[in-house]
Amino acid sequence: MCGSRRSAACRCCARRCWRRALAPAWGCLEQVRVLLDASFALRGASGTGVYIERLIPALGALGVDVVEAANDSRGDPGGGPWRSLRNHLSDARWTRLELARLARAEDIDVIHHPLPARTPASPCPQVVSVHDLAFLQRPDLFASGYRQWAALAHRRAARAAAAVIVVSEATAGEVSARWQIPPERIVVAHHGPGQLGRRRCRAEPGHQHFLYVGDNEPRKNLDAVLAAYQAYRAGVSARLPLILAGAAARLASGQDGVRGEPAPDADRLAELYRGAAALVHLSLVEGFGLTLLEAMTAGTPVIAASIPAVRELCADALLAVEPGDADGVAAAMARLAGDATLRAELGARGLARAAAFSWERSARAHLAAYSLALTG
């Protein structure tokens, strides 16, 4: 018993227990109060940052009380071992101590970690999002130190969570099989479109260029995109340029026919998608593929590697290729560049497929995960 002078922590616990008791009667948990770690939204453009930025208003539109919190004391990445150590210690303090303190102070029902993390002293259930298990599926693409740390820390966080959110059925299967997490604790919440809204994608499609959007992580296989593009150029006389948009733009220098756009805003990115004969996406491993969904939302044809998450996302709205077959990818590029009927057909399929994905649907799936965490 806490008595008449019970602490704020006791009052917080009592209110959470009351809400948990009512949760089955509500049938949903729009009244749930969620502490969402938004730290990655502060760290420049990234898929995780887009996920956080789009999810929060979608949850709010459902009536979920989202408390955003971010570790703004962290420095920029890089800068040598001392900065890396300082950032690591800052992250550890934030996740292990500060989130627990905030959860108590803000009367939180659920802590949501948008990446696998754990707050041992949390006064409430925790939910983690797992975007992929690339470091286990393709360990050759990651530094050994990161791979070993992630294999231990991410697994521990996911197994300790009351519910695990994944971004595809493909990732759900990997998480369940590799980490021995029961399927009933896993909730699939596909993303909605990323930086682009459908309102920005209404211009008539063109075919002025091929497009790659993203960075140069090894798993994104940009070298294969560049090799396939040069094979395409060698085989045709009327050659469309290749545009690298985003962090990969720095690699455009010195490449025949390749241009870079390092930081296009949302309107410019929409123009790039709509003007493309195809998005070329040859990732070796994916959990979802936001750029693929953006392309389909814009009615842009997709040339993509035939891997599980990509097949799940795109269905029949793509030209599937083997990511290491430069000549095969080049042939797909030449085919799309020269066939307006095929471009229109794939664009229409993409638009139809993209309609199945929205941030409202994603938010409702997240709400189901919060309910599972509170009542499971």
N, C-alpha and C positions, 0 to 999 in steps of 0.2 A: 504493500500500500504506500502511496506517495504522501498521503495526508493533505491537510489544508494548505501546507506550504510546499507542495510538490514543485519540482524544478520545471523549467521550460521544456527540457527533454522529455519529462514524464507527460506533460500536457500534449506535446507533439505526438508521442506514442499513443496516447489515449484517443486523439482525434483520428490518427491513422487506423487504429483498430475499429473505430466506429465506421469509417468509410469502407473498410474492407468488409465489415459485416453487411453493409448495405449494397455492396457491389453486385451480388447475384440478382438482387431485386431490381437494380437499375437496368440490368441487361447490357449496359455498356458503361464506360467510365469517363464520360465527358468532363466530370468534375475532378478528375485526378489531377494532382499537382506534381509536375515533372521537373526535376532539375536536369537540364541538358548541358553537357559540357561542350561549349561552342568554341573552344580554343582553336581548333583547326580552321575556323572561318577567319581568323586573324592572320594566317600564315600564307597569304598569297593565293593565287588561283590553284585549285586542286579539286579532284573529284569529291573528296570528303568535304571540302569547304562548300561546294555547290550543294551537296546533299544537306548539310546543316542549314544553309541559307534558304533553301526551298522548303524543307520540312517544317521549320518553325512556324511560318505563317499558315501552312496547311493544317497543322495541329490546332493552331489558334482558331481557325475558321470552324473547327469542329467543337470548339468550346473548351479544349484542353488548356489548363493553366500552365504555360511553359515558363519556367524561370531559367533564363539564359545566364551562364557563367563562363568566364574565359580567363585563362592564365595569361594576363597581359604583362607579366614580369619576365617572361621568357625572351631571350634574345633571338636574333635571326639565326637560321641554320648556318652551318659552316663556320669559318673563322678560326679553325684550328682546334686542337684537343681541349684547351682550357674552356673555350666557349661551349664546346660540345658537352664537357663535363658539367659546366654550370647549368646548361639547359636541361640536362638529364636530371640533375638534382632538383631544379625548379619544377620539372614535370612530376617527379616522384612526390615532392611535398604537396603539390597541387592535388594530385589524384588521391593520395593516401590520407591527407590531413584536411586540406581546405574544403574539398567537396563534402566530407563528413560534417565539418563545422557548418557549412552553408545549409546542408540538408536539415540539420537540427534547427538552425536559426529561422529557416524559411518554411518550416512545417511541410516538408517534402514527403510525398508518397512513394515516388520511384526516382532513382537516379538512372539516367540514360547516358551511357558511354557510346558515342558514335564510332569509336574504334575499340577493339578489345582492351579493357582496362579494369582495374578492381580497386575499390575503396574498402579496405578491410574493416574499418570502424564505422561503416555506414549504418545509420539507424533504420534504414528501410531497404526493401528489395532493390536489386540492380538489374538492368537490362543492358546487354551489349549488342552492337551491330558488327557483323563480320561481312566484309565486302568480298573477300576472296581468300584462298589459301595458296596463293601463287608461290610463296616461299617453300611450301611443301610439295606442290605439284611440279615445280621446275626449280629445284634448289640450285641448279647450275647458273641461274640468272641473278643470284643474290650473293652479297659478301657473306662469308662464313660467320662472322660475328653477329650480324643482324639476323641471319637465318637461325642460329642457335638461340639467340635471345627471344625472337618471335615465336619459335616453336614451343618454348617453355612458357613465356609470359602470356601469349595470346590463348593458348590452350587452358592455362590455369584460370584466366579471367572468364573465358566462355563456360568452363565447367562449373565455376562458382556462381554464375549469373542465374537469376530466377527464370529468365527467358532470353533467348538468343534470336536476334533479327538477322536475316540474311537477305541478299538482294536478288537471288534467283534460286530456282529449284536445283540447278546444278551445284550451287554453293551449299545448299541445304544437304544434299547427298554427301558432299565432301566433308562437311562439318560433322555430320552424324557418324560417318564411317571412320574418319581419322581421329576424332576426339571422343568417340563413344558417348555422344550426347543423344539422349532419347529424342526421336522425331517429334514427340508431343511437346517438347520444350522449345522447338524451333518454329519461328513464324517467318514466312516468305513475304517480303514487302518490296516489290519491284519499284524502281525509281520512276519518277515522271521526267519530262523533258528537262534538260539542264539549263543553260544560260538563255536559251531561246524560248520565247513564248510563241504560240501559234499565230498570234497577231502580227509577229514580225516576219512571217514566212509566207506572205500572200502574193509576192511578186511572181511573175511568170518564170518558170524554170529556164535555165540556160545551159550551155555546155561549153563554157569558155576555158575551163581548166579542170584538172584533177585536184583533189584536196586531201590533205592529211591534217588532222587536228590533234594536238597533244604535245607530249614531251618526248624525251629520248631515253626513257627507262629501257633497259635491255629487253624486258618482256614485251614492250610495244613493237619491237622488231622493225624499227625505222630503217635500218640498213637494207632490209629486204624490200621495203617500199621503194627506196632509192634505186636499188639494183633492178627491180622490175620496171621502174619508170625509164631507166636508161635502155633496157631491152625493148620497151615499147617505142622509144624514140628511134632506135636503130632499125625498126621494122616498118615504119610508116613514113610518108613524106609530109603529110599535114599533121603537125605535132601540137597537141595542146600542152601548155605549161603545167607544172605541178606546183601548187602553193602549200607551203608548210606553215600552218597557223599555230601560234602559241609558242611554248618554250623551245620547240624543235626548230623554229625559224632560223636560229643561229647556224644551223647546218646547211642552209641553202647556199651559202657563199661558195663559189667555185664549182657548183654543180650545173651542168648544162641544162637549161630550160627550167630550173627550179628557182622559185621566188619565196621569200620569207615575209610573214606578217607576224611580228613577235607579240603584239598585244592588241588584237582587234576587240573593240567593244561589242556589245550584244548585237547592235544593228549592223555593224560591219560583218560580224560573223554570220549573221543571217544572209547577207548578200553573198558571202563566199560559198555558203552551202547551196543557195539557190542558183548560183552561177556555175556550179560544178557538174561536169558530166558524171562524176561519181566521187564518193568518199572512198578512199583506199585505206583499209584497216586490217593489218596483218598480225595482230597480237598473237603471241604464242599461248597466252593464258589470260582469261578474263573472269571476273565475277559477274559483271553485267555488261557495261559498254555504253556510257552516256553519250559519247559522240555518235554512235550508231543510231541511238534514239533521236538525237538532234537532227541527223541527216534524214531519217524517215519522216520526222515531223515537218521538215522543209520540203518533202517530196523529192529528195535527192537519192538517186540510185546508190547502192552500196556494193562494193567489192570487199569481201571479208573472209578471213580464215575460218574454215569449217571446224570450230571447236564448240563444246557443249553449250556454254552460256550464250554464245553468239547465235547458235541455231535456235535456242530457246527464245531469245529476244526478237530475232528478225523473222523467224519462220521461213516463208517462201519469198520474202522481200529482199533478196540479195542474190548476187552471183558469188557462190561459194568457191573458194580456191584453197589450194595447199600453200601455207605461208612461205615455204622454202622453194617453191617452184616459180622462179623468176619469169621463165618463158610463159608459163600458164597464166600468171597474173598479167603479164604484158598483153597476152592474147585477149584476156577479159577487158583490159583497158581499151584496146583497139576496137573490140567489138562494140562496146558502149559508145565510144567516141563516134563511130560511124553508123549507128543504128538508132534513129530517133524513136522508132516504134518501141524498141526494147527499153529505152530510157523512160518513155512515158509509162510503159507497163510496170516496170519496177518502181517508178515513182508513185504510181497509184497504189500498188501493193504496200509500199512503205507507209503512205498516209493512212491506209486502212489499218495496218498493224499498229502504228503509233497511237491510234485512237484508243487502244486497249490500255494505255499507260497514262496515269495522271498522278499528281501529288496528292490529290484528294484520296484516291484509292490507296496510295502508299501510307498516308496518314491514318486511314482507317485500319490498315494492317498493323501499324505501330500501336494504335489504341488497343487492338486485340492482344498485342504482346504485353502492354502495361497491365491489362486485365489479368492475363495469365500470371504475371509476376505477383500480383496482389492476391489472387484467389487460388493459384495452383498449389 
